[in-house]
Amino acid sequence: MNAEPMLAMSPEPATLDVTGLSITYGAGPQGLKAVRDVSFRIAPGEAYGLIGESGSGKSTIAYAVLRHVPAGTVSGRILLNGQDVMAMSPQTLAGIRGRVVSMIYQDPMSALNPAIRVGEQIAEVIRQHRRGDRASAWARSVALLGQVQLPLPAEIAHRYPHQLSGGQQQRVVIAMALACDPELLVMDEPTTGLDVTTEAVILDLINDLRHALGVAVLFISHNMGVVAQVCDRVGVLYAGQLVEEGSTAQVLRAPRHPYTIGLMNALPTIDRAADRLVDIPGRLPDLRVVPPGCVFAPRCAAVQDICHAVMPTLEPVGTGHDSRCHERDRLERLLPAVAPATASDAPLPAKADGGRPLLQIVGIERSFGRAPMLALPFLRRRTPVRAVDDVTLDIAPGQTLAVVGESGSGKSTLARCVAGLLRPDRGDIRLENQVLSPLVQQRTRPQQRALQFIFQNPDAALNPHWTVERIVGRPLQLYGGIARGAALRARVVALLEATKLGERYLERYPHEMSGGEKQRVSIARAFAGDPRLVVCDEPTSALDISVQAAILNQLRDLQQRHGTSYLFISHDLGVVRHIAHRVAIMRHGRIVEAGTPAQVFGAPQHPYTQALIAAIPTLEPKRLRDGTAGRLRTADGMIDA
């Protein structure tokens, strides 16, 4: 269909114009209707945010914009600068990918080639679309790495992806997307793996590009604060359907759909530590059989009889603000805009410890990048980096110590040293005053049982060939003395019930579950051996807001029930404020500040802690970076990001 009539009706040309987009996986009536009749447009220089929980169709829409949905049936219209993407030839499509439209993926390791240095990967994109020589393409790639605030860009350009932290990998992907100055950036959870200071710099960079070059942005995220900093308008997606749309201020500060209100209520905040976060009960519907009424009705606190029978339409509730809800004009009476949460500034309850710590981290040091043993000319000499530098910390029984810091600060390295996954160069790990062997395979079976690990990425942590019953049952066989049979199954079911999963998940494989469900299986497995301490390495960073709230509530419930201690690694200060008894701020391998959450967040003493708090994305737009690249404002001046 010709784009001119649509463009003539619009007040200004749109970089991206999506009309009536529907995407179905599978054929026949049992096909999964992943996206249904979604329409939106993005003008040059405008940022449009898509928010919603996992499985709502956000990433499917992003891939459809680049016509990369090979297994799905797509209907509707996608216009890119007035050209129909669905009607383009393969040659035309290959020419615009990377040059006119670029995509920034959520998982940088999947987007980067592990066998090619990152500088060459960026230079290859430049040569492909700009036809430059190798030297100029390499120089441009190094400049881009500096533009996204990577330290020592000329050195990082020579590294392979596995030699970078997760946050550094994500910045490389962003640099690659910016290589050819695209007109549209499709950003799928681009800051999920970034700490708040790096995130602040990247968000300012995105805004600079929008305003200076007129780049349009389709920004997909589950972080409301990030969306507020970047986006002009927001669309809320639930079960493949747009349920609310409007300006960022309208949608995030005065939501008019129960689902949006539920997302806002689930946000953890550093202001006060609520006893429980307010999660959204239930789960997404089975989109193979779409219900006749409102898709959110089974989970809605304001549901009425009409909601189960009639699908609501997207109707105006204000200027430029639309909501798909029968009760949109009565929501203030049917449910509160801000959920009541019991809160306290007092420390979280914990079991008495008798003054003796459960775990002691004593003078731990760990370095990487030692010089090669042979001084051969073709081997690059790298300066050793001390990732963990003389760290000493204690964790009391039944309490949570949160370690916070930017990407590359050493917090995950510290966690792996505690778990025995990395051998420290110096120092001791003591459990109940007993020195543990540096590597987990050298520890006794009771010591292994006492200390368990929840990884950031459940996809990498769960065996894809095992059922949930076997995954959770394995530590019961190793540590619990339950070999097989009805007793083993009953204990597995009890663990799944404790993490709000249940018996129906026993025969499922990891690929048959959502990200939040897989992380709950990881938690159930960690608690199967009745551990004394669980190391949680960014356990909620990849989860959407409502699932994150449920996982944090379950971690707190399990802690209070079993008296388990947590070493909690995170860059999300709102999450840390909610779950921690004590907080340690880590920078360049050292602890620069430690105390209770009220002390650290209420009266931070170190400039770096002040910068972390100042960089937290909020619902109020702000700019955290001054004219000097990579520096952030604190109460005492500027520090390097």
C-alpha positions as CSV (number, residue, x, y, z in Angstrom):
1,M,0.0,0.0,0.0
2,N,1.3,3.5,-0.9
3,A,2.3,5.5,2.2
4,E,1.4,9.0,0.8
5,P,-2.2,9.1,2.1
6,M,-1.1,8.2,5.6
7,L,1.7,10.7,5.6
8,A,-0.6,13.4,4.3
9,M,-2.9,13.0,7.2
10,S,0.0,13.3,9.7
11,P,1.2,16.6,11.1
12,E,4.8,15.7,10.3
13,P,6.5,12.8,8.5
14,A,7.2,9.8,10.7
15,T,10.5,7.9,10.7
16,L,8.5,4.8,11.8
17,D,4.8,4.3,11.3
18,V,3.3,1.0,12.5
19,T,-0.4,0.4,11.7
20,G,-2.5,-2.6,12.7
21,L,0.5,-4.9,13.3
22,S,-0.5,-8.4,14.2
23,I,2.0,-11.4,14.5
24,T,1.0,-15.0,14.9
25,Y,3.2,-18.0,15.5
26,G,1.9,-21.3,14.1
27,A,-1.0,-22.0,11.8
28,G,-4.7,-22.6,12.3
29,P,-6.9,-21.6,15.3
30,Q,-4.2,-22.8,17.7
31,G,-1.6,-20.3,16.5
32,L,-0.1,-18.1,19.2
33,K,-1.3,-14.5,18.6
34,A,1.8,-12.8,20.0
35,V,0.9,-9.3,18.8
36,R,-2.6,-8.1,17.9
37,D,-3.6,-4.9,16.1
38,V,-0.8,-2.6,17.4
39,S,-0.4,0.9,16.0
40,F,2.0,3.7,16.8
41,R,4.3,6.2,15.1
42,I,7.7,7.8,15.9
43,A,8.7,11.2,14.5
44,P,12.3,12.2,13.7
45,G,14.2,12.9,17.0
46,E,11.4,11.3,19.0
47,A,11.7,8.5,21.5
48,Y,8.8,6.1,21.9
49,G,8.9,3.6,24.8
50,L,7.3,0.2,24.9
51,I,6.9,-1.2,28.4
52,G,5.3,-4.4,29.6
53,E,6.3,-7.7,31.3
54,S,8.1,-10.6,29.6
55,G,5.9,-12.3,27.0
56,S,3.9,-9.2,26.2
57,G,5.2,-8.9,22.6
58,K,7.7,-6.0,23.0
59,S,10.7,-7.7,21.4
60,T,8.5,-9.4,18.8
61,I,7.5,-5.9,17.6
62,A,11.1,-4.7,17.6
63,Y,12.2,-7.7,15.4
64,A,9.2,-7.0,13.1
65,V,10.4,-3.5,12.5
66,L,13.6,-5.0,10.9
67,R,11.4,-7.7,9.3
68,H,13.1,-10.4,11.3
69,V,10.2,-12.7,12.3
70,P,11.0,-15.7,10.1
71,A,8.7,-18.1,12.1
72,G,5.7,-15.7,12.4
73,T,2.9,-14.6,10.1
74,V,2.9,-10.8,10.0
75,S,0.0,-8.6,8.9
76,G,-0.5,-4.8,9.1
77,R,1.9,-2.1,7.8
78,I,5.4,-1.0,8.9
79,L,6.6,2.2,7.1
80,L,10.2,3.3,7.5
81,N,10.6,6.8,6.1
82,G,7.5,6.1,4.1
83,Q,8.7,2.8,2.6
84,D,6.9,-0.4,3.4
85,V,9.4,-2.7,5.2
86,M,7.3,-5.8,4.4
87,A,7.4,-5.1,0.7
88,M,11.2,-4.5,0.5
89,S,13.4,-6.8,-1.6
90,P,16.1,-8.7,0.4
91,Q,18.8,-6.5,-1.2
92,T,17.0,-3.3,-0.1
93,L,16.4,-4.7,3.4
94,A,20.1,-5.7,3.8
95,G,21.1,-2.1,2.8
96,I,18.9,-0.4,5.4
97,R,19.8,-2.7,8.3
98,G,22.7,-1.0,10.1
99,R,22.6,2.1,8.0
100,V,19.1,3.4,8.2
101,V,17.9,1.4,11.2
102,S,20.0,-0.3,13.8
103,M,19.1,-2.6,16.7
104,I,20.7,-2.8,20.2
105,Y,20.0,-6.2,21.7
106,Q,19.4,-7.1,25.3
107,D,22.0,-9.9,25.4
108,P,25.3,-8.5,24.2
109,M,27.0,-11.9,24.2
110,S,24.5,-13.1,21.6
111,A,25.1,-10.0,19.5
112,L,28.9,-10.2,19.5
113,N,31.1,-12.7,17.7
114,P,33.2,-14.4,20.4
115,A,36.1,-15.1,17.9
116,I,36.6,-11.5,16.6
117,R,38.0,-8.5,18.5
118,V,35.4,-5.9,19.3
119,G,37.1,-3.1,17.5
120,E,37.1,-5.2,14.3
121,Q,33.4,-6.0,14.7
122,I,32.6,-2.3,14.7
123,A,35.0,-1.6,11.9
124,E,33.4,-4.3,9.8
125,V,30.0,-2.6,10.0
126,I,31.5,0.7,8.9
127,R,33.3,-0.9,5.9
128,Q,30.1,-2.7,4.9
129,H,27.9,0.4,4.7
130,R,30.4,3.3,4.2
131,R,33.0,1.6,2.0
132,G,35.9,3.1,3.9
133,D,39.4,1.8,4.1
134,R,40.5,-0.4,7.0
135,A,42.5,2.3,8.8
136,S,39.7,4.9,8.9
137,A,37.2,2.3,9.9
138,W,39.4,1.2,12.8
139,A,39.9,4.8,13.9
140,R,36.2,5.4,13.8
141,S,35.5,2.2,15.9
142,V,38.0,3.4,18.6
143,A,36.3,6.8,18.6
144,L,32.9,5.2,19.0
145,L,34.2,3.1,22.0
146,G,35.3,6.4,23.6
147,Q,31.9,8.0,22.8
148,V,30.1,5.3,24.8
149,Q,32.4,6.1,27.8
150,L,34.6,2.9,27.7
151,P,37.9,3.5,29.4
152,L,41.1,3.1,27.3
153,P,39.1,2.6,24.1
154,A,42.2,1.9,22.0
155,E,43.1,-1.1,24.3
156,I,39.5,-2.4,24.6
157,A,39.2,-2.4,20.8
158,H,41.8,-5.2,20.8
159,R,39.9,-7.3,23.3
160,Y,37.5,-10.2,22.6
161,P,34.0,-10.1,24.1
162,H,34.7,-12.6,26.8
163,Q,37.5,-10.3,28.1
164,L,34.9,-7.5,28.9
165,S,32.3,-7.2,31.7
166,G,28.6,-7.4,30.8
167,G,28.2,-3.6,31.0
168,Q,31.3,-3.1,28.7
169,Q,29.9,-5.6,26.2
170,Q,26.6,-3.7,26.1
171,R,28.4,-0.5,25.4
172,V,30.3,-2.1,22.5
173,V,26.9,-3.2,21.1
174,I,25.7,0.4,21.4
175,A,28.8,1.7,19.7
176,M,28.2,-0.8,16.8
177,A,24.6,0.4,16.4
178,L,25.8,4.0,16.2
179,A,28.6,3.3,13.7
180,C,26.7,4.5,10.6
181,D,24.6,7.3,12.1
182,P,21.2,5.5,11.7
183,E,17.9,7.3,11.4
184,L,16.1,4.9,13.7
185,L,17.5,3.1,16.7
186,V,15.6,0.0,18.0
187,M,16.8,-0.5,21.6
188,D,15.7,-3.8,23.2
189,E,16.4,-3.5,27.0
190,P,19.7,-1.7,26.2
191,T,20.6,-0.8,29.8
192,T,19.6,-4.0,31.6
193,G,23.2,-5.0,32.3
194,L,24.5,-1.6,33.1
195,D,25.1,0.0,36.5
196,V,23.3,3.3,37.3
197,T,26.3,5.6,36.6
198,T,27.1,3.9,33.2
199,E,23.3,3.9,32.5
200,A,23.1,7.6,33.2
201,V,25.9,8.4,30.7
202,I,24.3,6.1,28.0
203,L,20.9,7.7,28.5
204,D,22.4,11.2,28.1
205,L,24.2,10.0,25.0
206,I,21.0,8.7,23.5
207,N,19.3,12.0,24.2
208,D,22.2,13.9,22.6
209,L,22.0,11.8,19.5
210,R,18.2,12.4,19.2
211,H,18.5,16.1,19.6
212,A,21.7,16.7,17.5
213,L,21.0,14.2,14.7
214,G,17.2,13.8,14.7
215,V,17.6,10.0,15.4
216,A,14.2,8.4,16.2
217,V,14.2,5.8,19.0
218,L,12.0,2.8,19.7
219,F,13.0,2.1,23.3
220,I,11.9,-1.2,24.9
221,S,12.4,-1.5,28.7
222,H,10.9,-2.7,31.9
223,N,12.6,0.1,33.9
224,M,10.2,2.9,34.3
225,G,12.8,5.4,35.5
226,V,14.9,4.7,32.4
227,V,11.9,5.2,30.2
228,A,11.1,8.5,31.9
229,Q,14.7,9.8,31.1
230,V,14.6,8.9,27.4
231,C,11.1,8.7,26.0
232,D,8.7,11.4,24.9
233,R,5.7,9.0,24.6
234,V,5.0,5.6,26.0
235,G,2.9,2.6,25.0
236,V,2.0,-0.1,27.5
237,L,1.8,-3.5,26.0
238,Y,0.0,-6.5,27.7
239,A,-0.5,-9.9,26.1
240,G,0.3,-8.5,22.6
241,Q,-2.1,-5.6,22.9
242,L,-1.6,-1.9,23.5
243,V,-3.6,-1.1,26.6
244,E,-2.4,2.5,27.3
245,E,-0.6,5.2,25.3
246,G,0.3,8.8,26.0
247,S,3.0,11.2,26.9
248,T,5.6,9.9,29.4
249,A,4.2,12.2,32.1
250,Q,0.7,11.0,31.5
251,V,1.3,7.3,31.5
252,L,3.9,7.1,34.3
253,R,2.6,9.8,36.6
254,A,-1.1,9.5,36.0
255,P,-1.8,6.0,34.6
256,R,-5.3,5.2,33.5
257,H,-5.2,1.4,33.1
258,P,-5.1,-1.1,36.0
259,Y,-2.1,-2.9,34.5
260,T,0.0,0.3,34.3
261,I,-1.0,1.1,37.8
262,G,0.1,-2.4,38.9
263,L,3.5,-1.9,37.2
264,M,4.1,1.4,39.0
265,N,3.1,0.0,42.4
266,A,5.6,-2.8,42.0
267,L,8.6,-0.4,41.7
268,P,11.1,-0.7,44.6
269,T,12.4,2.7,45.8
270,I,15.3,3.9,47.9
271,D,13.2,6.3,49.9
272,R,11.8,3.7,52.2
273,A,12.0,-0.1,52.6
274,A,8.5,-1.6,52.2
275,D,7.8,-4.8,54.1
276,R,6.5,-6.3,50.9
277,L,6.5,-5.1,47.3
278,V,3.2,-5.1,45.5
279,D,3.4,-7.7,42.7
280,I,0.7,-8.3,40.1
281,P,-1.0,-11.7,40.8
282,G,-1.4,-14.3,38.2
283,R,0.3,-14.6,34.8
284,L,-0.1,-13.8,31.1
285,P,-3.0,-15.6,29.4
286,D,-2.4,-18.4,26.9
287,L,-2.5,-16.4,23.6
288,R,-3.4,-19.5,21.6
289,V,-6.9,-19.0,22.8
290,V,-7.5,-15.3,23.3
291,P,-10.4,-14.6,25.7
292,P,-13.4,-12.7,24.4
293,G,-13.2,-9.9,26.9
294,C,-10.3,-7.9,28.4
295,V,-7.1,-10.0,28.4
296,F,-6.1,-8.4,31.8
297,A,-9.4,-9.2,33.5
298,P,-8.2,-12.4,35.4
299,R,-5.5,-10.3,37.1
300,C,-7.3,-7.0,37.5
301,A,-8.3,-5.7,40.9
302,A,-11.0,-3.5,39.3
303,V,-12.6,-6.2,37.2
304,Q,-16.4,-6.0,36.5
305,D,-18.8,-8.4,34.7
306,I,-18.5,-6.6,31.4
307,C,-14.7,-7.1,31.4
308,H,-15.0,-10.9,30.9
309,A,-17.5,-10.6,28.1
310,V,-16.5,-7.6,25.9
311,M,-13.1,-6.5,24.7
312,P,-12.5,-2.8,25.5
313,T,-11.3,-0.4,22.8
314,L,-8.5,2.1,23.0
315,E,-10.3,5.3,23.9
316,P,-9.1,8.8,24.8
317,V,-8.9,9.7,28.5
318,G,-7.2,13.0,27.9
319,T,-5.3,14.9,25.2
320,G,-3.1,12.4,23.5
321,H,-3.7,9.9,26.2
322,D,-5.6,6.6,25.5
323,S,-6.6,3.7,27.6
324,R,-8.1,0.2,26.8
325,C,-10.3,-0.2,29.9
326,H,-14.1,-0.3,30.5
327,E,-13.6,1.4,33.9
328,R,-11.0,4.0,32.9
329,D,-13.1,6.8,34.3
330,R,-13.8,5.0,37.6
331,L,-10.4,3.6,38.4
332,E,-9.7,6.1,41.2
333,R,-12.8,4.7,43.1
334,L,-12.2,1.0,42.1
335,L,-8.5,0.8,43.1
336,P,-5.9,3.2,44.5
337,A,-3.5,4.9,42.1
338,V,-0.7,4.2,44.6
339,A,-1.0,0.9,46.4
340,P,-0.7,1.1,50.2
341,A,2.5,-0.5,51.3
342,T,3.5,-1.2,54.8
343,A,6.9,0.4,55.2
344,S,9.5,1.0,57.8
345,D,12.9,2.7,58.0
346,A,14.0,0.2,60.6
347,P,16.3,-2.6,59.6
348,L,14.6,-5.8,58.3
349,P,14.0,-8.5,61.0
350,A,16.7,-11.1,61.4
351,K,17.5,-13.9,63.7
352,A,19.7,-13.3,66.6
353,D,23.4,-13.9,65.8
354,G,25.0,-14.0,69.2
355,G,27.6,-11.5,67.9
356,R,29.4,-14.1,65.7
357,P,29.3,-13.6,61.9
358,L,28.2,-16.5,59.7
359,L,30.6,-15.6,56.9
360,Q,33.8,-13.7,57.1
361,I,35.6,-12.3,54.0
362,V,39.1,-11.5,55.1
363,G,41.6,-9.5,53.0
364,I,40.5,-11.1,49.7
365,E,42.5,-10.1,46.6
366,R,42.1,-11.3,43.0
367,S,43.9,-10.0,39.9
368,F,43.4,-10.7,36.1
369,G,45.5,-10.2,33.1
370,R,48.9,-11.4,34.3
371,A,51.8,-10.8,31.9
372,P,52.6,-13.7,29.5
373,M,55.3,-16.1,30.7
374,L,57.1,-15.8,27.3
375,A,58.1,-12.3,26.2
376,L,57.3,-13.0,22.5
377,P,56.8,-9.9,20.2
378,F,53.4,-11.1,18.9
379,L,51.9,-11.4,22.5
380,R,50.3,-8.2,23.7
381,R,51.5,-7.3,27.2
382,R,48.6,-6.3,29.4
383,T,48.8,-4.6,32.7
384,P,47.4,-6.8,35.5
385,V,44.1,-5.5,36.8
386,R,43.3,-6.0,40.5
387,A,39.6,-6.8,40.4
388,V,39.3,-7.3,44.2
389,D,41.7,-5.4,46.4
390,D,41.9,-6.3,50.1
391,V,38.2,-6.7,50.8
392,T,37.1,-7.6,54.3
393,L,33.4,-8.0,55.1
394,D,31.1,-9.9,57.5
395,I,27.6,-11.4,57.1
396,A,25.5,-12.1,60.2
397,P,23.2,-15.2,60.4
398,G,19.8,-14.5,58.8
399,Q,20.9,-11.2,57.3
400,T,21.6,-9.8,53.8
401,L,24.8,-8.0,52.8
402,A,24.4,-6.2,49.5
403,V,27.4,-5.3,47.5
404,V,26.8,-2.5,45.0
405,G,29.0,-1.1,42.4
406,E,29.4,-0.3,38.7
407,S,30.2,-2.8,36.0
408,G,33.8,-3.9,36.4
409,S,34.0,-2.8,40.1
410,G,34.8,-6.4,41.2
411,K,31.5,-7.3,42.9
412,S,30.8,-10.4,40.8
413,T,34.5,-11.5,41.1
414,L,34.1,-11.2,44.9
415,A,31.0,-13.3,44.8
416,R,32.7,-16.0,42.8
417,C,35.6,-16.1,45.2
418,V,33.2,-16.6,48.1
419,A,31.4,-19.4,46.2
420,G,34.7,-21.1,45.3
421,L,34.3,-20.6,41.6
422,L,37.5,-18.4,41.5
423,R,40.7,-18.9,43.5
424,P,41.6,-15.7,45.3
425,D,45.3,-14.6,45.1
426,R,45.3,-13.8,48.8
427,G,42.9,-13.8,51.8
428,D,40.5,-16.2,53.4
429,I,36.8,-17.1,53.3
430,R,35.6,-18.3,56.7
431,L,32.2,-20.0,57.3
432,E,31.4,-20.1,61.0
433,N,35.0,-19.2,61.7
434,Q,36.2,-22.2,59.7
435,V,38.5,-21.4,56.7
436,L,37.1,-22.7,53.5
437,S,39.2,-24.2,50.7
438,P,39.6,-21.6,47.9
439,L,37.9,-23.8,45.2
440,V,34.5,-25.4,45.6
441,Q,35.6,-28.9,44.4
442,Q,38.1,-28.9,47.3
443,R,35.4,-28.2,50.0
444,T,33.7,-30.8,52.0
445,R,30.1,-31.9,51.1
446,P,28.7,-30.1,54.2
447,Q,30.5,-26.9,53.2
448,Q,29.2,-27.2,49.6
449,R,25.7,-27.7,51.0
450,A,26.0,-24.7,53.3
451,L,26.8,-22.2,50.5
452,Q,24.8,-22.1,47.3
453,F,24.6,-19.7,44.3
454,I,21.8,-18.0,42.3
455,F,23.2,-16.8,39.0
456,Q,22.1,-13.8,37.0
457,N,21.2,-15.7,33.9
458,P,18.9,-18.7,34.5
459,D,19.2,-19.8,30.9
460,A,22.9,-20.5,31.4
461,A,22.5,-21.9,34.9
462,L,19.8,-24.5,34.1
463,N,20.5,-27.7,32.2
464,P,18.2,-27.4,29.1
465,H,17.9,-31.2,28.8
466,W,16.6,-31.8,32.3
467,T,13.1,-31.4,33.6
468,V,12.4,-29.1,36.6
469,E,11.9,-32.2,38.8
470,R,15.4,-33.4,38.0
471,I,17.0,-29.9,38.3
472,V,15.6,-29.3,41.8
473,G,15.9,-32.9,42.8
474,R,19.6,-33.2,42.1
475,P,20.8,-31.3,45.2
476,L,18.3,-33.2,47.3
477,Q,20.1,-36.4,46.2
478,L,23.5,-34.9,46.8
479,Y,23.0,-33.2,50.1
480,G,19.6,-34.2,51.4
481,G,20.1,-38.0,51.4
482,I,16.8,-38.5,49.4
483,A,17.7,-41.0,46.6
484,R,14.5,-41.3,44.6
485,G,10.8,-42.1,44.7
486,A,7.8,-40.5,46.3
487,A,9.8,-38.8,49.1
488,L,12.0,-37.0,46.5
489,R,9.1,-35.9,44.4
490,A,7.2,-34.6,47.5
491,R,10.2,-32.5,48.6
492,V,10.6,-31.1,45.1
493,V,7.0,-30.2,45.0
494,A,7.3,-28.5,48.4
495,L,10.2,-26.4,47.1
496,L,8.3,-25.4,44.0
497,E,5.3,-24.4,46.1
498,A,7.6,-22.3,48.3
499,T,8.6,-20.4,45.1
500,K,5.0,-20.1,43.9
501,L,5.4,-22.6,41.0
502,G,3.8,-25.8,42.1
503,E,3.5,-29.5,40.9
504,R,2.4,-28.7,37.4
505,Y,6.0,-27.5,36.6
506,L,7.6,-30.9,37.4
507,E,7.8,-32.1,33.8
508,R,8.6,-28.8,32.2
509,Y,11.9,-28.0,30.6
510,P,13.6,-24.6,30.9
511,H,12.7,-23.6,27.4
512,E,9.0,-24.0,28.3
513,M,9.1,-21.4,31.0
514,S,9.4,-17.6,31.2
515,G,12.5,-15.8,32.6
516,G,10.8,-15.3,35.9
517,E,9.7,-18.9,36.2
518,K,13.2,-20.1,35.4
519,Q,14.7,-17.8,38.0
520,R,12.3,-19.3,40.6
521,V,13.5,-22.8,39.7
522,S,17.0,-21.5,40.3
523,I,15.9,-20.3,43.7
524,A,14.2,-23.6,44.5
525,R,17.4,-25.5,43.5
526,A,19.5,-23.2,45.7
527,F,17.3,-23.8,48.8
528,A,17.0,-27.6,48.1
529,G,20.1,-28.3,50.3
530,D,18.9,-26.1,53.1
531,P,21.9,-23.7,52.8
532,R,23.2,-21.4,55.5
533,L,24.3,-18.8,52.9
534,V,23.1,-18.1,49.3
535,V,25.2,-15.9,47.0
536,C,22.7,-14.0,44.7
537,D,24.5,-12.5,41.7
538,E,22.1,-10.0,40.1
539,P,19.2,-12.4,40.4
540,T,16.5,-9.9,39.3
541,S,18.4,-7.7,36.8
542,A,16.9,-9.3,33.7
543,L,13.3,-9.6,35.1
544,D,10.4,-7.2,34.5
545,I,9.0,-5.1,37.4
546,S,6.1,-7.3,38.5
547,V,8.2,-10.6,38.4
548,Q,11.0,-8.8,40.2
549,A,8.7,-7.8,43.0
550,A,7.5,-11.4,43.3
551,I,11.0,-12.9,43.4
552,L,12.2,-10.3,46.0
553,N,9.2,-11.1,48.2
554,Q,10.0,-14.8,47.9
555,L,13.6,-14.3,48.8
556,R,12.6,-12.4,51.9
557,D,10.0,-15.0,52.9
558,L,12.5,-17.8,52.5
559,Q,15.1,-15.9,54.6
560,Q,12.6,-15.3,57.4
561,R,11.4,-18.9,57.3
562,H,14.9,-20.6,57.2
563,G,17.2,-18.0,58.7
564,T,19.3,-18.0,55.5
565,S,21.9,-15.3,54.9
566,Y,22.4,-13.6,51.5
567,L,25.4,-12.1,49.8
568,F,23.4,-10.0,47.3
569,I,25.2,-8.5,44.3
570,S,23.3,-5.8,42.5
571,H,23.5,-2.5,40.7
572,D,19.8,-1.7,41.4
573,L,19.8,0.5,44.5
574,G,16.0,0.3,44.8
575,V,16.2,-3.5,45.0
576,V,19.1,-3.2,47.5
577,R,17.1,-0.8,49.7
578,H,14.3,-3.3,49.9
579,I,16.2,-6.5,50.7
580,A,19.5,-5.6,52.5
581,H,20.3,-5.3,56.2
582,R,23.8,-3.9,55.3
583,V,25.2,-2.3,52.2
584,A,28.8,-2.2,50.9
585,I,29.7,0.1,48.0
586,M,32.5,-1.2,45.9
587,R,34.6,0.8,43.4
588,H,37.8,-0.3,41.6
589,G,38.0,-3.5,43.7
590,R,37.8,-1.7,47.1
591,I,35.0,-1.1,49.6
592,V,34.6,2.7,49.8
593,E,31.6,2.9,52.1
594,A,29.5,0.5,54.2
595,G,26.6,0.7,56.6
596,T,22.9,0.1,57.0
597,P,20.7,1.1,54.0
598,A,19.3,4.1,56.0
599,Q,22.9,5.3,56.6
600,V,24.2,4.7,53.0
601,F,21.2,6.0,51.1
602,G,20.1,8.6,53.7
603,A,23.4,10.2,54.4
604,P,26.1,9.0,51.9
605,Q,29.6,10.0,52.8
606,H,31.7,9.0,49.8
607,P,31.5,11.0,46.6
608,Y,31.1,7.8,44.6
609,T,28.1,6.7,46.7
610,Q,26.6,10.2,46.1
611,A,27.1,9.7,42.4
612,L,25.4,6.4,42.4
613,I,22.4,7.8,44.2
614,A,22.3,10.9,42.0
615,A,22.4,8.7,38.9
616,I,19.3,6.6,39.8
617,P,16.8,7.1,37.0
618,T,13.5,8.5,38.4
619,L,10.2,9.5,36.9
620,E,11.4,13.1,36.8
621,P,13.5,13.8,33.7
622,K,17.1,15.0,34.7
623,R,20.5,15.3,33.2
624,L,23.4,13.9,35.2
625,R,26.3,14.5,32.9
626,D,28.1,17.8,32.4
627,G,30.0,18.9,29.4
628,T,33.0,16.8,30.4
629,A,32.5,13.3,29.0
630,G,32.0,10.6,31.5
631,R,31.7,12.8,34.6
632,L,28.8,12.9,37.0
633,R,27.6,15.5,39.5
634,T,27.8,14.8,43.2
635,A,27.2,16.9,46.2
636,D,31.0,17.5,46.4
637,G,31.6,18.2,42.7
638,M,32.3,15.9,39.8
639,I,33.7,12.4,39.7
640,D,34.6,10.1,36.8
641,A,31.7,7.8,35.8
